[in-house]
Amino acid sequence: MLALGLFTLPSLSSAQQKEGPAPGLSQSQVPAAQPVQAPAPSAAVPSASAADAPTTLAEGRSLKSTSAVPRDMSPWSMFQSADVLVKAVMIGLAFASLVTWTIFIAKMIELSLAQRNLRAALGKIGEARSLAEAQFALGAKGSVLSSLLAAAMREARLSAGISSDAGIKERAASSFAEIARAEARRIRLGMGLLATIGATSPFVGLFGTVWGIMNSFIGISKSQTTNLAVVAPGIAEALLATALGLVAAIPAVIIYNHFARVTKGYLELVGRSSGAAGRLLSRDLDRTHVGGAHSRAAE
């Protein structure tokens, strides 16, 4: 009997499960089925969004830094994006270059005209026998030779009655030297500025370059990147100042050396003019003494 009861109880429970709850039990007393929970994701496997986040940020930062670089790397665009002090240096160097070429054009015209006029004047008085005849041959044109002849005639007039020809010639030579020095100062006007531009422009450009590179390094430290696309524009803008300094200095040095040679040749012509005026004065003095001797002999 006991064995028969043990075999019938499981069968009854299985039958009740198939038929449903007993009629005497309420729905709330029936235990609810437990939901099946999905296995939690392993912490060791990173998600796709978490893995791609640093790459996305790095790409965004790179694109942002690249977009800040000017696409047009022409000198004008580099000048516009340069620092204020570097811009001031570039403007000063451009102005110095403009001054250099202005002096070159003005001095070239001045020296060419002065040399041509002085050579023509020396040719006109080549056959003159006295100071008065030389002045008449030159006419009213104002030149350094006219000034020399006028100084000789003035000294001869002021020294009338003095028998010492050596003293008259010495005083006239002193006047000639003063006129020659004044002409040298006049013809060299502007050459000192050329020498200054040629000597200082490279250093001014170097100052702008150093300042621009300092700003570039500061920008690199702030952006925390060594990307060449970020570094190169700032360095290029800084080197543009050195390039402008050389552009201003090299022509200034060449033009200064050229004018030094041309001025030396012109001053040699002035020396020849001084010698011509001195010879005419000496002839007049000798002629005066000979005329005086003849008059005394006639008496």
LUMSESE-902667 format. One record per residue: y, z, x of N, C-alpha, C in turn; residue in one letter. Coordinates in steps of 0.05 Angstrom, whole numbers, padded with zeros to 5 digits, always signed. Layout:
REM LUMSESE-902667
YZXYZXYZXa;...
This chain:
REM LUMSESE-902667
-00024+00000+00017+00000+00000+00000+00025+00000+00017m;+00025+00016+00039+00048+00017+00057+00053-00010+00070l;+00032-00022+00079+00035-00048+00092+00044-00069+00072a;+00036-00067+00047+00045-00086+00027+00074-00083+00022l;+00085-00058+00022+00113-00053+00018+00130-00064+00041g;+00121-00062+00066+00137-00072+00089+00139-00102+00088l;+00118-00115+00079+00119-00144+00077+00136-00154+00054f;+00140-00138+00033+00155-00147+00010+00184-00142+00013t;+00193-00123+00029+00222-00117+00032+00237-00140+00046l;+00228-00151+00067+00243-00173+00079+00245-00196+00060p;+00224-00201+00046+00225-00224+00028+00244-00220+00006s;+00247-00194-00003+00267-00189-00024+00295-00193-00013l;+00301-00184+00012+00328-00187+00023+00335-00216+00027s;+00316-00232+00035+00321-00261+00038+00325-00274+00012s;+00312-00264-00008+00315-00276-00034+00342-00269-00046a;+00351-00244-00041+00378-00236-00051+00400-00252-00037q;+00396-00257-00010+00416-00273+00003+00418-00301-00008q;+00395-00312-00016+00396-00339-00028+00408-00339-00055k;+00401-00317-00072+00411-00317-00099+00439-00308-00102e;+00451-00294-00080+00478-00284-00082+00478-00254-00084g;+00501-00242-00088+00503-00212-00090+00490-00202-00116p;+00484-00178-00113+00472-00165-00137+00492-00163-00159a;+00482-00163-00183+00501-00162-00206+00517-00137-00207p;+00509-00116-00195+00524-00091-00197+00545-00088-00175g;+00546-00105-00156+00566-00103-00134+00589-00120-00140l;+00613-00110-00133+00638-00126-00136+00641-00145-00113s;+00659-00163-00116+00664-00183-00094+00676-00170-00070q;+00692-00149-00074+00706-00136-00051+00686-00120-00034s;+00663-00111-00047+00644-00095-00031+00626-00112-00014q;+00627-00139-00018+00611-00157-00001+00625-00161+00026v;+00613-00156+00048+00626-00159+00074+00633-00188+00079p;+00658-00191+00088+00668-00219+00093+00656-00229+00119a;+00654-00255+00120+00643-00268+00144+00664-00268+00166a;+00656-00261+00190+00674-00260+00213+00679-00289+00223q;+00705-00296+00226+00712-00323+00237+00703-00326+00266p;+00695-00349+00272+00686-00355+00300+00711-00360+00317v;+00715-00344+00338+00738-00347+00356+00731-00367+00378q;+00752-00385+00384+00749-00405+00405+00752-00391+00432a;+00738-00400+00452+00741-00387+00478+00769-00391+00490p;+00780-00369+00501+00807-00370+00513+00807-00388+00537a;+00829-00403+00540+00830-00420+00564+00832-00404+00590p;+00819-00414+00609+00818-00400+00635+00846-00400+00648s;+00854-00378+00659+00881-00375+00672+00882-00391+00698a;+00859-00397+00710+00859-00410+00736+00866-00439+00733a;+00862-00452+00709+00868-00480+00705+00896-00483+00694v;+00915-00493+00709+00943-00495+00699+00944-00518+00679p;+00963-00514+00660+00967-00534+00640+00982-00558+00652s;+00981-00581+00639+00993-00606+00649+01023-00604+00650a;+01036-00590+00630+01065-00588+00629+01074-00570+00651s;+01059-00548+00657+01067-00530+00678+01065-00543+00705a;+01045-00559+00709+01041-00572+00735+01062-00594+00740a;+01070-00607+00719+01090-00629+00722+01118-00620+00722d;+01123-00594+00716+01151-00585+00714+01166-00586+00740a;+01155-00576+00763+01170-00578+00788+01175-00607+00797p;+01155-00624+00792+01160-00652+00799+01182-00665+00783t;+01183-00658+00757+01204-00669+00740+01231-00659+00749t;+01233-00633+00756+01258-00622+00765+01267-00635+00791l;+01248-00639+00810+01255-00651+00835+01264-00680+00831a;+01250-00695+00814+01259-00722+00809+01286-00723+00796e;+01291-00704+00777+01317-00704+00764+01339-00697+00784g;+01334-00678+00803+01354-00672+00823+01359-00696+00841r;+01337-00709+00849+01341-00733+00867+01356-00755+00853s;+01350-00760+00827+01365-00780+00812+01394-00773+00809l;+01399-00747+00805+01427-00738+00802+01442-00742+00828k;+01429-00734+00850+01443-00737+00876+01447-00767+00883s;+01427-00783+00876+01430-00812+00882+01451-00825+00865t;+01453-00816+00840+01473-00828+00822+01502-00820+00831s;+01504-00798+00847+01531-00790+00856+01540-00807+00880a;+01522-00821+00893+01530-00838+00916+01542-00863+00906v;+01566-00871+00916+01579-00896+00907+01562-00920+00915p;+01558-00938+00897+01542-00962+00903+01557-00981+00921r;+01583-00982+00917+01599-01000+00934+01608-00985+00958d;+01597-00992+00982+01604-00979+01007+01624-00995+01023m;+01643-01008+01009+01664-01022+01023+01685-01002+01034s;+01701-01011+01053+01721-00992+01064+01740-00981+01043p;+01748-00996+01023+01766-00986+01003+01752-00964+00986w;+01727-00968+00978+01713-00947+00963+01709-00922+00980s;+01703-00926+01006+01699-00902+01023+01726-00887+01026m;+01748-00902+01028+01774-00889+01029+01780-00874+01004f;+01774-00885+00981+01779-00871+00955+01763-00845+00952q;+01738-00845+00962+01721-00822+00960+01724-00802+00983s;+01741-00808+01002+01744-00790+01025+01761-00765+01018a;+01761-00746+01037+01776-00721+01033+01806-00727+01035d;+01823-00709+01024+01851-00713+01024+01863-00715+01052v;+01854-00697+01070+01864-00698+01097+01855-00723+01112l;+01830-00732+01107+01820-00757+01119+01836-00780+01108v;+01843-00780+01083+01860-00801+01071+01887-00802+01085k;+01899-00778+01090+01925-00778+01103+01923-00789+01131a;+01901-00783+01145+01898-00794+01172+01895-00824+01171v;+01880-00834+01152+01876-00863+01150+01902-00877+01143m;+01918-00865+01125+01944-00877+01118+01962-00878+01143i;+01963-00855+01158+01980-00855+01182+01971-00875+01202g;+01945-00879+01206+01936-00899+01225+01942-00927+01216l;+01939-00932+01190+01947-00959+01179+01976-00964+01183a;+01993-00944+01179+02022-00947+01183+02028-00952+01213f;+02014-00938+01230+02017-00943+01259+02010-00971+01267a;+01988-00981+01255+01980-01009+01261+02001-01029+01251s;+02013-01023+01227+02034-01040+01217+02059-01040+01235l;+02066-01016+01245+02088-01014+01264+02083-01030+01290v;+02058-01028+01299+02050-01043+01324+02055-01073+01320t;+02045-01084+01299+02048-01113+01295+02077-01121+01289w;+02092-01103+01276+02120-01109+01272+02135-01110+01298t;+02130-01090+01316+02143-01091+01342+02134-01115+01358i;+02109-01123+01356+02099-01146+01370+02115-01172+01362f;+02118-01176+01336+02132-01200+01327+02161-01199+01335i;+02174-01175+01331+02203-01173+01337+02208-01177+01367a;+02192-01163+01384+02196-01165+01413+02189-01193+01424k;+02169-01205+01412+02162-01232+01421+02186-01251+01417m;+02198-01250+01393+02221-01267+01387+02244-01260+01406i;+02249-01234+01409+02272-01225+01425+02269-01233+01454e;+02246-01228+01466+02242-01235+01494+02242-01265+01499l;+02230-01280+01480+02230-01309+01484+02258-01320+01483s;+02274-01311+01464+02302-01321+01463+02318-01312+01487l;+02314-01287+01496+02330-01276+01519+02323-01292+01544a;+02297-01296+01549+02290-01311+01573+02300-01340+01572q;+02298-01353+01549+02308-01381+01547+02338-01382+01551r;+02352-01364+01539+02382-01365+01542+02391-01358+01570n;+02377-01339+01583+02385-01332+01610+02379-01354+01630l;+02356-01367+01627+02350-01390+01644+02370-01413+01641r;+02377-01418+01615+02397-01439+01610+02424-01431+01622a;+02432-01406+01621+02457-01397+01632+02457-01399+01663a;+02435-01392+01675+02433-01395+01704+02435-01425+01713l;+02424-01442+01696+02426-01470+01702+02454-01481+01700g;+02469-01470+01681+02497-01479+01677+02515-01471+01700k;+02511-01447+01711+02529-01438+01732+02519-01445+01760i;+02497-01461+01761+02485-01467+01787+02505-01482+01805g;+02522-01499+01793+02541-01515+01809+02569-01504+01808e;+02573-01480+01796+02600-01469+01795+02609-01459+01822a;+02635-01462+01829+02646-01454+01854+02661-01428+01853r;+02668-01418+01829+02683-01393+01827+02675-01379+01801s;+02684-01354+01799+02678-01338+01775+02691-01351+01750l;+02715-01361+01753+02729-01373+01730+02714-01398+01721a;+02706-01414+01740+02691-01438+01733+02664-01432+01720e;+02651-01411+01729+02625-01402+01717+02629-01392+01688a;+02650-01377+01684+02656-01367+01657+02663-01390+01638q;+02677-01410+01648+02684-01433+01632+02658-01449+01625f;+02640-01451+01643+02615-01465+01638+02598-01451+01618a;+02598-01424+01618+02582-01410+01598+02594-01410+01571l;+02620-01411+01569+02633-01411+01543+02634-01382+01531g;+02634-01381+01505+02638-01355+01491+02611-01342+01484a;+02589-01353+01494+02563-01342+01487+02560-01315+01502k;+02552-01295+01487+02548-01269+01499+02520-01266+01510g;+02518-01261+01536+02493-01257+01550+02497-01237+01572s;+02475-01229+01585+02478-01211+01607+02492-01223+01630v;+02489-01250+01634+02503-01263+01656+02533-01263+01651l;+02541-01267+01626+02570-01265+01620+02581-01238+01626s;+02565-01217+01620+02574-01189+01626+02577-01185+01657s;+02558-01197+01672+02560-01194+01701+02584-01208+01712l;+02590-01232+01702+02613-01247+01712+02639-01232+01704l;+02640-01221+01680+02663-01206+01671+02667-01182+01689a;+02646-01168+01696+02648-01144+01713+02658-01152+01741a;+02649-01174+01751+02658-01183+01778+02688-01190+01777a;+02697-01204+01757+02725-01212+01755+02743-01187+01751m;+02733-01168+01736+02749-01143+01732+02751-01128+01758r;+02730-01126+01773+02731-01112+01799+02750-01127+01818e;+02749-01153+01818+02767-01168+01836+02796-01164+01827a;+02801-01163+01802+02829-01159+01792+02839-01131+01799r;+02821-01111+01794+02829-01083+01800+02832-01078+01830l;+02818-01093+01846+02820-01089+01875+02840-01107+01889s;+02858-01119+01874+02878-01137+01886+02895-01121+01905a;+02900-01133+01928+02916-01120+01949+02899-01104+01968g;+02873-01101+01964+02856-01086+01982+02842-01107+02000i;+02845-01102+02026+02835-01122+02045+02805-01118+02052s;+02794-01095+02043+02766-01090+02049+02747-01105+02029s;+02736-01126+02038+02717-01141+02021+02691-01125+02016d;+02683-01110+02036+02658-01095+02033+02660-01074+02011a;+02683-01061+02009+02687-01042+01987+02687-01055+01960g;+02699-01079+01958+02699-01093+01932+02671-01102+01924i;+02656-01112+01943+02629-01120+01937+02611-01097+01930k;+02615-01074+01944+02599-01050+01937+02604-01040+01909e;+02630-01039+01902+02637-01031+01875+02627-01051+01854r;+02628-01076+01860+02617-01096+01841+02587-01093+01839a;+02573-01088+01861+02544-01085+01860+02536-01060+01843a;+02553-01039+01845+02548-01016+01828+02551-01023+01798s;+02571-01038+01792+02574-01047+01764+02551-01065+01755s;+02541-01082+01773+02519-01099+01766+02493-01083+01761f;+02489-01062+01777+02466-01045+01773+02467-01030+01746a;+02490-01021+01738+02493-01008+01712+02487-01027+01689e;+02497-01052+01692+02492-01072+01671+02462-01079+01670i;+02449-01081+01693+02420-01087+01694+02404-01064+01681a;+02411-01040+01687+02396-01017+01676+02400-01016+01645r;+02424-01021+01636+02429-01022+01607+02413-01044+01594a;+02411-01067+01606+02395-01089+01595+02365-01082+01595e;+02356-01068+01616+02328-01060+01617+02322-01041+01595a;+02340-01022+01590+02335-01003+01568+02335-01017+01541r;+02352-01037+01538+02353-01052+01512+02328-01068+01508r;+02319-01081+01529+02296-01099+01526+02270-01084+01523i;+02269-01059+01533+02245-01042+01531+02245-01025+01506r;+02264-01029+01488+02265-01013+01464+02241-01019+01446l;+02226-00999+01439+02202-01002+01422+02177-01001+01438g;+02178-01005+01464+02153-01004+01480+02143-00976+01484m;+02161-00956+01484+02151-00929+01485+02135-00921+01460g;+02143-00932+01437+02128-00927+01412+02100-00940+01414l;+02099-00964+01426+02073-00977+01429+02055-00960+01447l;+02066-00949+01469+02050-00932+01487+02040-00907+01473a;+02057-00895+01456+02049-00871+01441+02027-00877+01422t;+02029-00900+01407+02008-00907+01388+01982-00913+01402i;+01984-00927+01424+01959-00933+01439+01945-00909+01451g;+01961-00889+01458+01949-00865+01471+01939-00845+01451a;+01952-00842+01427+01945-00821+01409+01928-00830+01385t;+01927-00855+01378+01913-00864+01355+01883-00857+01356s;+01869-00861+01379+01841-00854+01379+01836-00824+01374p;+01854-00807+01384+01850-00778+01380+01856-00770+01351f;+01875-00783+01339+01881-00778+01310+01857-00787+01293v;+01846-00810+01299+01822-00819+01285+01799-00801+01289g;+01795-00791+01313+01774-00772+01319+01777-00746+01304l;+01802-00737+01301+01807-00713+01285+01798-00717+01256f;+01805-00740+01244+01796-00746+01217+01766-00748+01215g;+01753-00759+01235+01724-00760+01235+01711-00732+01236t;+01721-00715+01253+01710-00688+01255+01714-00673+01229v;+01737-00676+01217+01742-00662+01191+01724-00673+01169w;+01720-00700+01168+01702-00711+01148+01673-00703+01152g;+01664-00701+01177+01636-00693+01182+01632-00664+01175i;+01652-00647+01180+01651-00619+01171+01647-00617+01141m;+01663-00632+01126+01660-00632+01097+01633-00643+01088n;+01622-00662+01103+01596-00673+01096+01574-00652+01100s;+01576-00637+01122+01556-00616+01126+01558-00594+01106f;+01583-00588+01098+01586-00567+01077+01574-00577+01051i;+01578-00603+01044+01566-00614+01020+01535-00614+01022g;+01524-00619+01045+01495-00619+01049+01484-00591+01044i;+01498-00571+01054+01489-00543+01051+01490-00534+01021s;+01510-00544+01007+01513-00537+00979+01491-00551+00962k;+01486-00576+00968+01466-00591+00952+01437-00584+00960s;+01434-00571+00984+01408-00563+00993+01388-00586+00995q;+01398-00608+01005+01381-00631+01008+01389-00646+01033t;+01370-00658+01046+01375-00674+01070+01369-00704+01065t;+01371-00711+01039+01366-00739+01032+01387-00757+01045n;+01378-00779+01058+01397-00796+01072+01417-00809+01053l;+01409-00813+01029+01428-00825+01009+01451-00806+01003a;+01447-00781+01007+01468-00761+01002+01485-00757+01027v;+01472-00757+01050+01486-00751+01075+01502-00775+01085v;+01491-00799+01082+01503-00823+01095+01531-00829+01086a;+01538-00828+01059+01565-00836+01051+01587-00818+01063p;+01583-00792+01065+01603-00775+01076+01608-00780+01106g;+01586-00785+01121+01589-00791+01149+01602-00818+01153i;+01596-00837+01135+01609-00864+01137+01639-00862+01132a;+01646-00846+01112+01675-00842+01107+01689-00829+01130e;+01676-00810+01144+01688-00797+01167+01691-00817+01190a;+01671-00833+01195+01672-00852+01217+01692-00874+01212l;+01700-00879+01187+01720-00899+01181+01747-00891+01193l;+01753-00865+01195+01777-00856+01208+01778-00863+01237a;+01755-00860+01251+01754-00868+01279+01757-00898+01282t;+01746-00913+01264+01748-00942+01265+01778-00950+01262a;+01792-00938+01244+01820-00944+01240+01837-00936+01264l;+01829-00914+01277+01843-00905+01301+01840-00926+01323g;+01816-00937+01326+01812-00958+01346+01827-00984+01339l;+01827-00990+01313+01841-01014+01304+01871-01012+01310v;+01882-00987+01308+01910-00984+01314+01916-00982+01344a;+01897-00971+01360+01902-00966+01388+01898-00990+01405a;+01876-01005+01401+01870-01027+01419+01891-01049+01419i;+01901-01058+01395+01923-01078+01397+01948-01066+01409p;+01954-01041+01404+01978-01029+01416+01977-01029+01446a;+01954-01023+01458+01952-01023+01487+01954-01051+01498v;+01941-01070+01485+01942-01098+01494+01971-01109+01493i;+01984-01103+01470+02012-01113+01467+02031-01100+01486i;+02027-01074+01492+02044-01060+01511+02041-01072+01539y;+02016-01078+01547+02012-01089+01574+02024-01118+01575n;+02022-01133+01554+02033-01159+01553+02064-01158+01556h;+02076-01141+01540+02105-01138+01542+02115-01127+01568f;+02098-01110+01581+02106-01100+01607+02108-01123+01627a;+02089-01142+01626+02091-01165+01644+02115-01183+01637r;+02119-01188+01611+02141-01205+01603+02168-01193+01610v;+02170-01167+01605+02195-01153+01611+02201-01153+01642t;+02180-01150+01657+02184-01152+01686+02195-01179+01695k;+02184-01200+01683+02195-01227+01689+02224-01230+01680g;+02230-01219+01656+02258-01221+01647+02277-01205+01665y;+02269-01182+01674+02286-01166+01691+02290-01180+01719l;+02270-01195+01727+02274-01211+01751+02296-01232+01747e;+02297-01244+01723+02318-01263+01717+02345-01249+01717l;+02346-01224+01707+02371-01209+01707+02380-01203+01736v;+02361-01197+01753+02367-01194+01782+02378-01219+01794g;+02366-01242+01787+02377-01267+01797+02406-01272+01787r;+02411-01264+01762+02438-01267+01751+02457-01249+01766s;+02449-01225+01772+02466-01207+01787+02472-01218+01815s;+02452-01230+01828+02457-01242+01854+02476-01266+01852g;+02473-01282+01830+02491-01305+01827+02520-01296+01823a;+02524-01275+01807+02551-01265+01803+02563-01253+01829a;+02546-01240+01845+02555-01229+01870+02563-01251+01890g;+02548-01273+01890+02555-01295+01908+02581-01309+01900r;+02585-01312+01873+02611-01323+01864+02634-01305+01871l;+02631-01279+01869+02652-01260+01876+02658-01263+01906l;+02637-01264+01922+02641-01267+01951+02656-01292+01958s;+02650-01315+01945+02665-01339+01950+02694-01337+01943r;+02699-01324+01920+02727-01320+01912+02742-01303+01932d;+02729-01282+01942+02743-01265+01962+02748-01280+01988l;+02728-01295+01997+02732-01311+02021+02754-01332+02017d;+02753-01344+01994+02774-01364+01989+02802-01352+01988r;+02804-01328+01977+02830-01314+01976+02839-01308+02004t;+02821-01298+02021+02829-01292+02049+02837-01317+02065h;+02822-01339+02060+02828-01363+02074+02855-01374+02065v;+02860-01373+02039+02886-01382+02028+02909-01365+02039g;+02904-01339+02041+02925-01321+02051+02930-01326+02081g;+02909-01332+02096+02912-01338+02124+02927-01364+02128a;+02921-01384+02111+02935-01409+02114+02964-01406+02107h;+02971-01390+02087+02998-01386+02079+03014-01371+02101s;+03001-01352+02113+03014-01338+02135+03018-01356+02159r;+02998-01373+02164+03001-01391+02187+03024-01412+02182a;+03026-01420+02156+03048-01439+02149+03075-01426+02153a;+03077-01401+02147+03103-01387+02150+03110-01385+02180e;
